[in-house]
């Protein structure tokens, strides 16, 4: 008679331990991946912060890059002195403290964020104006705005007086326009060789 040997049942524990080991491994990999992701985000934030700091130290003229900034700069600095809008908004309104968003006390950096790069200089009775198209700015030793002028392109003195009328005091430079002796400002038109080089909305004396 042959004896029948009942097969031994395999223990489930090896499978259980194997599955647990795999789960622990996956959890560890997920944790490591999360840490790497967080570190990358921190590095990116640090780089962005550093870039913003670098931008602060970058000359303002380099920041005028997009079409919106260019359009804003053009609106600020392109001025037609032989126009009704200039007559109404500059010749007949006080702008001793600045004009077109360029104000006394602003730094050169702040100005050039709005106007873009300087387009030259204008020598004016011992003063050196930094020109941004049709805006001329006089800076102090601390590179802050002292006064703001309008610097037209190729406008003759005759054309200016034909449009705006004869000045109160003419015959030299500057010509003085002052229709109201009590409004706190006067218009000084600086000329050279028959051309208007700068128009100043300045204090009334």
PyMOL commands that place a pseudoatom at each C-alpha (Angstrom):
pseudoatom trace, name=CA, resn=UNK, resi=1, chain=A, elem=C, hetatm=0, pos=[0.000, 0.000, 0.000]
pseudoatom trace, name=CA, resn=UNK, resi=2, chain=A, elem=C, hetatm=0, pos=[1.467, 3.383, -1.039]
pseudoatom trace, name=CA, resn=UNK, resi=3, chain=A, elem=C, hetatm=0, pos=[1.259, 6.081, 1.580]
pseudoatom trace, name=CA, resn=UNK, resi=4, chain=A, elem=C, hetatm=0, pos=[-0.212, 9.407, 0.334]
pseudoatom trace, name=CA, resn=UNK, resi=5, chain=A, elem=C, hetatm=0, pos=[1.788, 12.443, 1.431]
pseudoatom trace, name=CA, resn=UNK, resi=6, chain=A, elem=C, hetatm=0, pos=[-0.306, 15.565, 1.739]
pseudoatom trace, name=CA, resn=UNK, resi=7, chain=A, elem=C, hetatm=0, pos=[1.530, 18.516, 0.131]
pseudoatom trace, name=CA, resn=UNK, resi=8, chain=A, elem=C, hetatm=0, pos=[2.663, 21.154, 2.544]
pseudoatom trace, name=CA, resn=UNK, resi=9, chain=A, elem=C, hetatm=0, pos=[0.898, 24.505, 2.321]
pseudoatom trace, name=CA, resn=UNK, resi=10, chain=A, elem=C, hetatm=0, pos=[3.196, 27.390, 1.455]
pseudoatom trace, name=CA, resn=UNK, resi=11, chain=A, elem=C, hetatm=0, pos=[3.302, 30.200, 3.944]
pseudoatom trace, name=CA, resn=UNK, resi=12, chain=A, elem=C, hetatm=0, pos=[1.834, 33.507, 2.647]
pseudoatom trace, name=CA, resn=UNK, resi=13, chain=A, elem=C, hetatm=0, pos=[4.290, 35.581, 4.661]
pseudoatom trace, name=CA, resn=UNK, resi=14, chain=A, elem=C, hetatm=0, pos=[7.040, 35.769, 2.026]
pseudoatom trace, name=CA, resn=UNK, resi=15, chain=A, elem=C, hetatm=0, pos=[4.508, 37.245, -0.404]
pseudoatom trace, name=CA, resn=UNK, resi=16, chain=A, elem=C, hetatm=0, pos=[3.247, 39.655, 2.205]
pseudoatom trace, name=CA, resn=UNK, resi=17, chain=A, elem=C, hetatm=0, pos=[6.769, 40.802, 3.079]
pseudoatom trace, name=CA, resn=UNK, resi=18, chain=A, elem=C, hetatm=0, pos=[7.605, 41.132, -0.625]
pseudoatom trace, name=CA, resn=UNK, resi=19, chain=A, elem=C, hetatm=0, pos=[4.563, 43.287, -1.313]
pseudoatom trace, name=CA, resn=UNK, resi=20, chain=A, elem=C, hetatm=0, pos=[5.278, 45.423, 1.739]
pseudoatom trace, name=CA, resn=UNK, resi=21, chain=A, elem=C, hetatm=0, pos=[8.868, 45.860, 0.591]
pseudoatom trace, name=CA, resn=UNK, resi=22, chain=A, elem=C, hetatm=0, pos=[7.744, 46.992, -2.861]
pseudoatom trace, name=CA, resn=UNK, resi=23, chain=A, elem=C, hetatm=0, pos=[5.272, 49.465, -1.325]
pseudoatom trace, name=CA, resn=UNK, resi=24, chain=A, elem=C, hetatm=0, pos=[7.951, 50.862, 0.966]
pseudoatom trace, name=CA, resn=UNK, resi=25, chain=A, elem=C, hetatm=0, pos=[10.323, 51.200, -1.981]
pseudoatom trace, name=CA, resn=UNK, resi=26, chain=A, elem=C, hetatm=0, pos=[7.692, 53.032, -4.039]
pseudoatom trace, name=CA, resn=UNK, resi=27, chain=A, elem=C, hetatm=0, pos=[6.895, 55.321, -1.102]
pseudoatom trace, name=CA, resn=UNK, resi=28, chain=A, elem=C, hetatm=0, pos=[10.600, 56.084, -0.723]
pseudoatom trace, name=CA, resn=UNK, resi=29, chain=A, elem=C, hetatm=0, pos=[10.966, 56.875, -4.424]
pseudoatom trace, name=CA, resn=UNK, resi=30, chain=A, elem=C, hetatm=0, pos=[7.881, 59.111, -4.301]
pseudoatom trace, name=CA, resn=UNK, resi=31, chain=A, elem=C, hetatm=0, pos=[9.274, 60.966, -1.280]
pseudoatom trace, name=CA, resn=UNK, resi=32, chain=A, elem=C, hetatm=0, pos=[12.656, 61.402, -2.935]
pseudoatom trace, name=CA, resn=UNK, resi=33, chain=A, elem=C, hetatm=0, pos=[10.996, 62.678, -6.109]
pseudoatom trace, name=CA, resn=UNK, resi=34, chain=A, elem=C, hetatm=0, pos=[8.945, 65.183, -4.098]
pseudoatom trace, name=CA, resn=UNK, resi=35, chain=A, elem=C, hetatm=0, pos=[12.087, 66.463, -2.377]
pseudoatom trace, name=CA, resn=UNK, resi=36, chain=A, elem=C, hetatm=0, pos=[13.868, 66.885, -5.708]
pseudoatom trace, name=CA, resn=UNK, resi=37, chain=A, elem=C, hetatm=0, pos=[10.854, 68.762, -7.115]
pseudoatom trace, name=CA, resn=UNK, resi=38, chain=A, elem=C, hetatm=0, pos=[10.716, 71.080, -4.098]
pseudoatom trace, name=CA, resn=UNK, resi=39, chain=A, elem=C, hetatm=0, pos=[14.447, 71.762, -4.319]
pseudoatom trace, name=CA, resn=UNK, resi=40, chain=A, elem=C, hetatm=0, pos=[14.132, 72.608, -8.009]
pseudoatom trace, name=CA, resn=UNK, resi=41, chain=A, elem=C, hetatm=0, pos=[11.308, 75.030, -7.199]
pseudoatom trace, name=CA, resn=UNK, resi=42, chain=A, elem=C, hetatm=0, pos=[13.394, 76.693, -4.503]
pseudoatom trace, name=CA, resn=UNK, resi=43, chain=A, elem=C, hetatm=0, pos=[16.336, 77.033, -6.883]
pseudoatom trace, name=CA, resn=UNK, resi=44, chain=A, elem=C, hetatm=0, pos=[14.076, 78.534, -9.529]
pseudoatom trace, name=CA, resn=UNK, resi=45, chain=A, elem=C, hetatm=0, pos=[12.700, 81.055, -7.032]
pseudoatom trace, name=CA, resn=UNK, resi=46, chain=A, elem=C, hetatm=0, pos=[16.216, 81.967, -5.975]
pseudoatom trace, name=CA, resn=UNK, resi=47, chain=A, elem=C, hetatm=0, pos=[17.253, 82.440, -9.604]
pseudoatom trace, name=CA, resn=UNK, resi=48, chain=A, elem=C, hetatm=0, pos=[14.180, 84.595, -10.272]
pseudoatom trace, name=CA, resn=UNK, resi=49, chain=A, elem=C, hetatm=0, pos=[14.938, 86.699, -7.207]
pseudoatom trace, name=CA, resn=UNK, resi=50, chain=A, elem=C, hetatm=0, pos=[18.544, 87.083, -8.342]
pseudoatom trace, name=CA, resn=UNK, resi=51, chain=A, elem=C, hetatm=0, pos=[17.398, 88.052, -11.830]
pseudoatom trace, name=CA, resn=UNK, resi=52, chain=A, elem=C, hetatm=0, pos=[15.104, 90.714, -10.375]
pseudoatom trace, name=CA, resn=UNK, resi=53, chain=A, elem=C, hetatm=0, pos=[18.025, 92.053, -8.376]
pseudoatom trace, name=CA, resn=UNK, resi=54, chain=A, elem=C, hetatm=0, pos=[20.163, 92.084, -11.507]
pseudoatom trace, name=CA, resn=UNK, resi=55, chain=A, elem=C, hetatm=0, pos=[17.415, 93.944, -13.359]
pseudoatom trace, name=CA, resn=UNK, resi=56, chain=A, elem=C, hetatm=0, pos=[17.476, 96.600, -10.658]
pseudoatom trace, name=CA, resn=UNK, resi=57, chain=A, elem=C, hetatm=0, pos=[21.148, 97.143, -11.378]
pseudoatom trace, name=CA, resn=UNK, resi=58, chain=A, elem=C, hetatm=0, pos=[20.648, 97.089, -15.151]
pseudoatom trace, name=CA, resn=UNK, resi=59, chain=A, elem=C, hetatm=0, pos=[20.653, 100.477, -16.882]
pseudoatom trace, name=CA, resn=UNK, resi=60, chain=A, elem=C, hetatm=0, pos=[17.065, 101.614, -17.279]
pseudoatom trace, name=CA, resn=UNK, resi=61, chain=A, elem=C, hetatm=0, pos=[17.401, 102.022, -21.023]
pseudoatom trace, name=CA, resn=UNK, resi=62, chain=A, elem=C, hetatm=0, pos=[17.872, 98.272, -21.397]
pseudoatom trace, name=CA, resn=UNK, resi=63, chain=A, elem=C, hetatm=0, pos=[14.426, 97.678, -19.890]
pseudoatom trace, name=CA, resn=UNK, resi=64, chain=A, elem=C, hetatm=0, pos=[12.536, 99.374, -22.721]
pseudoatom trace, name=CA, resn=UNK, resi=65, chain=A, elem=C, hetatm=0, pos=[12.048, 96.282, -24.845]
pseudoatom trace, name=CA, resn=UNK, resi=66, chain=A, elem=C, hetatm=0, pos=[8.404, 95.562, -25.639]
pseudoatom trace, name=CA, resn=UNK, resi=67, chain=A, elem=C, hetatm=0, pos=[6.027, 97.366, -28.004]
pseudoatom trace, name=CA, resn=UNK, resi=68, chain=A, elem=C, hetatm=0, pos=[3.949, 98.752, -25.141]
pseudoatom trace, name=CA, resn=UNK, resi=69, chain=A, elem=C, hetatm=0, pos=[6.988, 100.340, -23.520]
pseudoatom trace, name=CA, resn=UNK, resi=70, chain=A, elem=C, hetatm=0, pos=[8.130, 101.731, -26.860]
pseudoatom trace, name=CA, resn=UNK, resi=71, chain=A, elem=C, hetatm=0, pos=[4.705, 103.235, -27.506]
pseudoatom trace, name=CA, resn=UNK, resi=72, chain=A, elem=C, hetatm=0, pos=[4.658, 104.787, -24.042]
pseudoatom trace, name=CA, resn=UNK, resi=73, chain=A, elem=C, hetatm=0, pos=[8.119, 106.264, -24.599]
pseudoatom trace, name=CA, resn=UNK, resi=74, chain=A, elem=C, hetatm=0, pos=[7.047, 107.719, -27.939]
pseudoatom trace, name=CA, resn=UNK, resi=75, chain=A, elem=C, hetatm=0, pos=[3.895, 109.272, -26.463]
pseudoatom trace, name=CA, resn=UNK, resi=76, chain=A, elem=C, hetatm=0, pos=[5.961, 110.829, -23.687]
pseudoatom trace, name=CA, resn=UNK, resi=77, chain=A, elem=C, hetatm=0, pos=[8.809, 112.208, -25.774]
pseudoatom trace, name=CA, resn=UNK, resi=78, chain=A, elem=C, hetatm=0, pos=[7.331, 113.049, -29.203]
pseudoatom trace, name=CA, resn=UNK, resi=79, chain=A, elem=C, hetatm=0, pos=[5.950, 116.585, -28.866]
pseudoatom trace, name=CA, resn=UNK, resi=80, chain=A, elem=C, hetatm=0, pos=[4.819, 118.963, -31.604]
pseudoatom trace, name=CA, resn=UNK, resi=81, chain=A, elem=C, hetatm=0, pos=[5.318, 122.516, -30.352]
pseudoatom trace, name=CA, resn=UNK, resi=82, chain=A, elem=C, hetatm=0, pos=[3.369, 123.867, -33.329]
pseudoatom trace, name=CA, resn=UNK, resi=83, chain=A, elem=C, hetatm=0, pos=[0.082, 122.307, -32.268]
pseudoatom trace, name=CA, resn=UNK, resi=84, chain=A, elem=C, hetatm=0, pos=[-3.049, 123.408, -30.456]
pseudoatom trace, name=CA, resn=UNK, resi=85, chain=A, elem=C, hetatm=0, pos=[-2.573, 120.695, -27.830]
pseudoatom trace, name=CA, resn=UNK, resi=86, chain=A, elem=C, hetatm=0, pos=[0.885, 122.009, -26.947]
pseudoatom trace, name=CA, resn=UNK, resi=87, chain=A, elem=C, hetatm=0, pos=[-0.440, 125.546, -26.784]
pseudoatom trace, name=CA, resn=UNK, resi=88, chain=A, elem=C, hetatm=0, pos=[-3.246, 124.522, -24.445]
pseudoatom trace, name=CA, resn=UNK, resi=89, chain=A, elem=C, hetatm=0, pos=[-1.429, 121.941, -22.323]
pseudoatom trace, name=CA, resn=UNK, resi=90, chain=A, elem=C, hetatm=0, pos=[2.020, 123.498, -21.990]
pseudoatom trace, name=CA, resn=UNK, resi=91, chain=A, elem=C, hetatm=0, pos=[2.003, 127.151, -22.985]
pseudoatom trace, name=CA, resn=UNK, resi=92, chain=A, elem=C, hetatm=0, pos=[-1.136, 127.933, -20.974]
pseudoatom trace, name=CA, resn=UNK, resi=93, chain=A, elem=C, hetatm=0, pos=[-0.892, 125.543, -18.008]
pseudoatom trace, name=CA, resn=UNK, resi=94, chain=A, elem=C, hetatm=0, pos=[1.640, 125.436, -15.158]
pseudoatom trace, name=CA, resn=UNK, resi=95, chain=A, elem=C, hetatm=0, pos=[4.243, 122.663, -15.474]
pseudoatom trace, name=CA, resn=UNK, resi=96, chain=A, elem=C, hetatm=0, pos=[7.008, 124.020, -13.276]
pseudoatom trace, name=CA, resn=UNK, resi=97, chain=A, elem=C, hetatm=0, pos=[7.221, 120.660, -11.499]
pseudoatom trace, name=CA, resn=UNK, resi=98, chain=A, elem=C, hetatm=0, pos=[7.546, 118.542, -14.633]
pseudoatom trace, name=CA, resn=UNK, resi=99, chain=A, elem=C, hetatm=0, pos=[5.795, 117.515, -17.826]
pseudoatom trace, name=CA, resn=UNK, resi=100, chain=A, elem=C, hetatm=0, pos=[4.404, 114.367, -19.468]
pseudoatom trace, name=CA, resn=UNK, resi=101, chain=A, elem=C, hetatm=0, pos=[5.166, 112.178, -16.475]
pseudoatom trace, name=CA, resn=UNK, resi=102, chain=A, elem=C, hetatm=0, pos=[8.747, 113.401, -16.052]
pseudoatom trace, name=CA, resn=UNK, resi=103, chain=A, elem=C, hetatm=0, pos=[8.753, 115.151, -12.689]
pseudoatom trace, name=CA, resn=UNK, resi=104, chain=A, elem=C, hetatm=0, pos=[11.254, 117.184, -10.708]
pseudoatom trace, name=CA, resn=UNK, resi=105, chain=A, elem=C, hetatm=0, pos=[12.976, 114.946, -8.163]
pseudoatom trace, name=CA, resn=UNK, resi=106, chain=A, elem=C, hetatm=0, pos=[12.856, 111.755, -10.228]
pseudoatom trace, name=CA, resn=UNK, resi=107, chain=A, elem=C, hetatm=0, pos=[16.098, 109.838, -10.659]
pseudoatom trace, name=CA, resn=UNK, resi=108, chain=A, elem=C, hetatm=0, pos=[17.632, 109.363, -14.068]
pseudoatom trace, name=CA, resn=UNK, resi=109, chain=A, elem=C, hetatm=0, pos=[16.869, 105.651, -13.770]
pseudoatom trace, name=CA, resn=UNK, resi=110, chain=A, elem=C, hetatm=0, pos=[13.178, 106.414, -13.224]
pseudoatom trace, name=CA, resn=UNK, resi=111, chain=A, elem=C, hetatm=0, pos=[13.106, 108.846, -16.139]
pseudoatom trace, name=CA, resn=UNK, resi=112, chain=A, elem=C, hetatm=0, pos=[14.671, 106.387, -18.552]
pseudoatom trace, name=CA, resn=UNK, resi=113, chain=A, elem=C, hetatm=0, pos=[12.250, 103.639, -17.555]
pseudoatom trace, name=CA, resn=UNK, resi=114, chain=A, elem=C, hetatm=0, pos=[9.645, 105.887, -19.178]
pseudoatom trace, name=CA, resn=UNK, resi=115, chain=A, elem=C, hetatm=0, pos=[11.561, 107.626, -21.962]
pseudoatom trace, name=CA, resn=UNK, resi=116, chain=A, elem=C, hetatm=0, pos=[14.104, 105.034, -23.042]
pseudoatom trace, name=CA, resn=UNK, resi=117, chain=A, elem=C, hetatm=0, pos=[17.614, 105.882, -24.125]
pseudoatom trace, name=CA, resn=UNK, resi=118, chain=A, elem=C, hetatm=0, pos=[18.937, 109.420, -24.375]
pseudoatom trace, name=CA, resn=UNK, resi=119, chain=A, elem=C, hetatm=0, pos=[19.047, 110.805, -27.911]
pseudoatom trace, name=CA, resn=UNK, resi=120, chain=A, elem=C, hetatm=0, pos=[21.661, 113.486, -27.282]
pseudoatom trace, name=CA, resn=UNK, resi=121, chain=A, elem=C, hetatm=0, pos=[22.281, 116.705, -25.392]
pseudoatom trace, name=CA, resn=UNK, resi=122, chain=A, elem=C, hetatm=0, pos=[21.410, 120.379, -25.679]
pseudoatom trace, name=CA, resn=UNK, resi=123, chain=A, elem=C, hetatm=0, pos=[23.722, 123.132, -24.409]
pseudoatom trace, name=CA, resn=UNK, resi=124, chain=A, elem=C, hetatm=0, pos=[21.646, 125.884, -22.900]
pseudoatom trace, name=CA, resn=UNK, resi=125, chain=A, elem=C, hetatm=0, pos=[23.211, 128.970, -21.255]
pseudoatom trace, name=CA, resn=UNK, resi=126, chain=A, elem=C, hetatm=0, pos=[25.763, 126.946, -19.325]
pseudoatom trace, name=CA, resn=UNK, resi=127, chain=A, elem=C, hetatm=0, pos=[23.320, 124.110, -18.715]
pseudoatom trace, name=CA, resn=UNK, resi=128, chain=A, elem=C, hetatm=0, pos=[23.564, 120.685, -20.312]
pseudoatom trace, name=CA, resn=UNK, resi=129, chain=A, elem=C, hetatm=0, pos=[20.195, 119.113, -21.014]
pseudoatom trace, name=CA, resn=UNK, resi=130, chain=A, elem=C, hetatm=0, pos=[19.930, 115.367, -21.574]
pseudoatom trace, name=CA, resn=UNK, resi=131, chain=A, elem=C, hetatm=0, pos=[17.617, 114.933, -24.511]
pseudoatom trace, name=CA, resn=UNK, resi=132, chain=A, elem=C, hetatm=0, pos=[15.004, 112.219, -25.000]
pseudoatom trace, name=CA, resn=UNK, resi=133, chain=A, elem=C, hetatm=0, pos=[13.558, 113.080, -28.411]
pseudoatom trace, name=CA, resn=UNK, resi=134, chain=A, elem=C, hetatm=0, pos=[11.524, 116.223, -27.635]
pseudoatom trace, name=CA, resn=UNK, resi=135, chain=A, elem=C, hetatm=0, pos=[12.003, 116.137, -23.865]
pseudoatom trace, name=CA, resn=UNK, resi=136, chain=A, elem=C, hetatm=0, pos=[15.081, 117.766, -22.353]
pseudoatom trace, name=CA, resn=UNK, resi=137, chain=A, elem=C, hetatm=0, pos=[15.988, 117.039, -18.749]
pseudoatom trace, name=CA, resn=UNK, resi=138, chain=A, elem=C, hetatm=0, pos=[18.367, 118.991, -16.526]
pseudoatom trace, name=CA, resn=UNK, resi=139, chain=A, elem=C, hetatm=0, pos=[19.855, 116.704, -13.872]
pseudoatom trace, name=CA, resn=UNK, resi=140, chain=A, elem=C, hetatm=0, pos=[21.600, 117.716, -10.682]
pseudoatom trace, name=CA, resn=UNK, resi=141, chain=A, elem=C, hetatm=0, pos=[24.843, 116.290, -9.327]
pseudoatom trace, name=CA, resn=UNK, resi=142, chain=A, elem=C, hetatm=0, pos=[22.812, 113.515, -7.673]
pseudoatom trace, name=CA, resn=UNK, resi=143, chain=A, elem=C, hetatm=0, pos=[21.307, 112.510, -11.062]
pseudoatom trace, name=CA, resn=UNK, resi=144, chain=A, elem=C, hetatm=0, pos=[17.869, 113.756, -10.048]
pseudoatom trace, name=CA, resn=UNK, resi=145, chain=A, elem=C, hetatm=0, pos=[15.647, 115.947, -12.232]
pseudoatom trace, name=CA, resn=UNK, resi=146, chain=A, elem=C, hetatm=0, pos=[15.960, 119.676, -11.597]
pseudoatom trace, name=CA, resn=UNK, resi=147, chain=A, elem=C, hetatm=0, pos=[13.776, 120.851, -14.488]
pseudoatom trace, name=CA, resn=UNK, resi=148, chain=A, elem=C, hetatm=0, pos=[12.080, 119.586, -17.636]
pseudoatom trace, name=CA, resn=UNK, resi=149, chain=A, elem=C, hetatm=0, pos=[12.119, 121.278, -21.058]
pseudoatom trace, name=CA, resn=UNK, resi=150, chain=A, elem=C, hetatm=0, pos=[10.580, 120.637, -24.439]
pseudoatom trace, name=CA, resn=UNK, resi=151, chain=A, elem=C, hetatm=0, pos=[13.260, 120.388, -27.138]
pseudoatom trace, name=CA, resn=UNK, resi=152, chain=A, elem=C, hetatm=0, pos=[11.691, 120.616, -30.603]
pseudoatom trace, name=CA, resn=UNK, resi=153, chain=A, elem=C, hetatm=0, pos=[13.184, 119.421, -33.885]
pseudoatom trace, name=CA, resn=UNK, resi=154, chain=A, elem=C, hetatm=0, pos=[13.999, 122.007, -36.553]
pseudoatom trace, name=CA, resn=UNK, resi=155, chain=A, elem=C, hetatm=0, pos=[11.441, 124.612, -35.488]
pseudoatom trace, name=CA, resn=UNK, resi=156, chain=A, elem=C, hetatm=0, pos=[12.423, 128.122, -36.504]
pseudoatom trace, name=CA, resn=UNK, resi=157, chain=A, elem=C, hetatm=0, pos=[11.841, 131.074, -34.224]
pseudoatom trace, name=CA, resn=UNK, resi=158, chain=A, elem=C, hetatm=0, pos=[9.692, 132.624, -36.933]
pseudoatom trace, name=CA, resn=UNK, resi=159, chain=A, elem=C, hetatm=0, pos=[7.485, 129.534, -37.196]
pseudoatom trace, name=CA, resn=UNK, resi=160, chain=A, elem=C, hetatm=0, pos=[7.068, 129.475, -33.418]
pseudoatom trace, name=CA, resn=UNK, resi=161, chain=A, elem=C, hetatm=0, pos=[6.048, 133.123, -33.163]
pseudoatom trace, name=CA, resn=UNK, resi=162, chain=A, elem=C, hetatm=0, pos=[3.753, 132.788, -36.176]
pseudoatom trace, name=CA, resn=UNK, resi=163, chain=A, elem=C, hetatm=0, pos=[1.884, 129.999, -34.392]
pseudoatom trace, name=CA, resn=UNK, resi=164, chain=A, elem=C, hetatm=0, pos=[1.946, 131.232, -30.768]
pseudoatom trace, name=CA, resn=UNK, resi=165, chain=A, elem=C, hetatm=0, pos=[2.070, 134.965, -31.364]
pseudoatom trace, name=CA, resn=UNK, resi=166, chain=A, elem=C, hetatm=0, pos=[4.665, 137.508, -30.375]
pseudoatom trace, name=CA, resn=UNK, resi=167, chain=A, elem=C, hetatm=0, pos=[6.295, 137.104, -26.957]
pseudoatom trace, name=CA, resn=UNK, resi=168, chain=A, elem=C, hetatm=0, pos=[5.917, 139.594, -24.140]
pseudoatom trace, name=CA, resn=UNK, resi=169, chain=A, elem=C, hetatm=0, pos=[9.672, 140.095, -24.261]
pseudoatom trace, name=CA, resn=UNK, resi=170, chain=A, elem=C, hetatm=0, pos=[11.538, 139.206, -27.445]
pseudoatom trace, name=CA, resn=UNK, resi=171, chain=A, elem=C, hetatm=0, pos=[14.624, 140.224, -29.325]
pseudoatom trace, name=CA, resn=UNK, resi=172, chain=A, elem=C, hetatm=0, pos=[16.898, 137.736, -27.612]
pseudoatom trace, name=CA, resn=UNK, resi=173, chain=A, elem=C, hetatm=0, pos=[17.050, 134.426, -25.859]
pseudoatom trace, name=CA, resn=UNK, resi=174, chain=A, elem=C, hetatm=0, pos=[15.039, 133.449, -24.005]
pseudoatom trace, name=CA, resn=UNK, resi=175, chain=A, elem=C, hetatm=0, pos=[11.863, 134.971, -25.370]
pseudoatom trace, name=CA, resn=UNK, resi=176, chain=A, elem=C, hetatm=0, pos=[9.303, 135.423, -22.602]
pseudoatom trace, name=CA, resn=UNK, resi=177, chain=A, elem=C, hetatm=0, pos=[5.621, 134.518, -22.916]
pseudoatom trace, name=CA, resn=UNK, resi=178, chain=A, elem=C, hetatm=0, pos=[3.615, 135.609, -19.882]
pseudoatom trace, name=CA, resn=UNK, resi=179, chain=A, elem=C, hetatm=0, pos=[-0.018, 136.423, -20.582]
pseudoatom trace, name=CA, resn=UNK, resi=180, chain=A, elem=C, hetatm=0, pos=[-1.076, 136.303, -16.931]
pseudoatom trace, name=CA, resn=UNK, resi=181, chain=A, elem=C, hetatm=0, pos=[1.249, 138.012, -14.428]
pseudoatom trace, name=CA, resn=UNK, resi=182, chain=A, elem=C, hetatm=0, pos=[-0.353, 136.207, -11.465]
pseudoatom trace, name=CA, resn=UNK, resi=183, chain=A, elem=C, hetatm=0, pos=[-0.537, 132.560, -12.519]
pseudoatom trace, name=CA, resn=UNK, resi=184, chain=A, elem=C, hetatm=0, pos=[2.811, 131.476, -11.040]
pseudoatom trace, name=CA, resn=UNK, resi=185, chain=A, elem=C, hetatm=0, pos=[4.542, 130.414, -14.256]
pseudoatom trace, name=CA, resn=UNK, resi=186, chain=A, elem=C, hetatm=0, pos=[6.078, 131.861, -17.408]
pseudoatom trace, name=CA, resn=UNK, resi=187, chain=A, elem=C, hetatm=0, pos=[7.175, 130.356, -20.710]
pseudoatom trace, name=CA, resn=UNK, resi=188, chain=A, elem=C, hetatm=0, pos=[10.829, 130.832, -21.649]
pseudoatom trace, name=CA, resn=UNK, resi=189, chain=A, elem=C, hetatm=0, pos=[11.666, 130.058, -25.265]
pseudoatom trace, name=CA, resn=UNK, resi=190, chain=A, elem=C, hetatm=0, pos=[15.391, 129.518, -25.719]
pseudoatom trace, name=CA, resn=UNK, resi=191, chain=A, elem=C, hetatm=0, pos=[16.644, 130.120, -29.255]
pseudoatom trace, name=CA, resn=UNK, resi=192, chain=A, elem=C, hetatm=0, pos=[19.892, 129.777, -31.172]
pseudoatom trace, name=CA, resn=UNK, resi=193, chain=A, elem=C, hetatm=0, pos=[20.749, 130.743, -34.738]
pseudoatom trace, name=CA, resn=UNK, resi=194, chain=A, elem=C, hetatm=0, pos=[17.111, 131.334, -35.623]
pseudoatom trace, name=CA, resn=UNK, resi=195, chain=A, elem=C, hetatm=0, pos=[15.829, 128.023, -34.181]
pseudoatom trace, name=CA, resn=UNK, resi=196, chain=A, elem=C, hetatm=0, pos=[13.976, 127.130, -31.013]
pseudoatom trace, name=CA, resn=UNK, resi=197, chain=A, elem=C, hetatm=0, pos=[16.214, 124.793, -29.006]
pseudoatom trace, name=CA, resn=UNK, resi=198, chain=A, elem=C, hetatm=0, pos=[14.202, 124.507, -25.771]
pseudoatom trace, name=CA, resn=UNK, resi=199, chain=A, elem=C, hetatm=0, pos=[10.928, 125.660, -24.294]
pseudoatom trace, name=CA, resn=UNK, resi=200, chain=A, elem=C, hetatm=0, pos=[10.720, 125.965, -20.525]
pseudoatom trace, name=CA, resn=UNK, resi=201, chain=A, elem=C, hetatm=0, pos=[7.641, 126.196, -18.342]
pseudoatom trace, name=CA, resn=UNK, resi=202, chain=A, elem=C, hetatm=0, pos=[9.325, 127.877, -15.403]
pseudoatom trace, name=CA, resn=UNK, resi=203, chain=A, elem=C, hetatm=0, pos=[8.735, 129.975, -12.307]
pseudoatom trace, name=CA, resn=UNK, resi=204, chain=A, elem=C, hetatm=0, pos=[7.261, 133.412, -12.777]
pseudoatom trace, name=CA, resn=UNK, resi=205, chain=A, elem=C, hetatm=0, pos=[9.503, 136.276, -11.700]
for i in range(1, 205): cmd.bond("trace and resi %d" % i, "trace and resi %d" % (i + 1))
show_as sticks, trace
zoom trace
